[in-house]
């Protein structure tokens, strides 16, 4: 069975919020920071570090 990536991310995110109960400001900062870094000049450097 193949699950789409977006569905897996939604399920993992939902369970993480329900089980760990992080503050909403932390979730917003992580999402916004990740979005901004992915579209910045630092993206190739981050990609090289991850691989």
C-alpha angles and dihedrals in degrees: 000000000000120000121199114248093236091055093049091049092050092050094046091046093049093049091046092053092046097046103034097032099208118184115270093237089060091052091049093049093049093048095045093043092050092048093050094045092049090059098042135092088259092067096092091049092049090047091052091051093050094050 
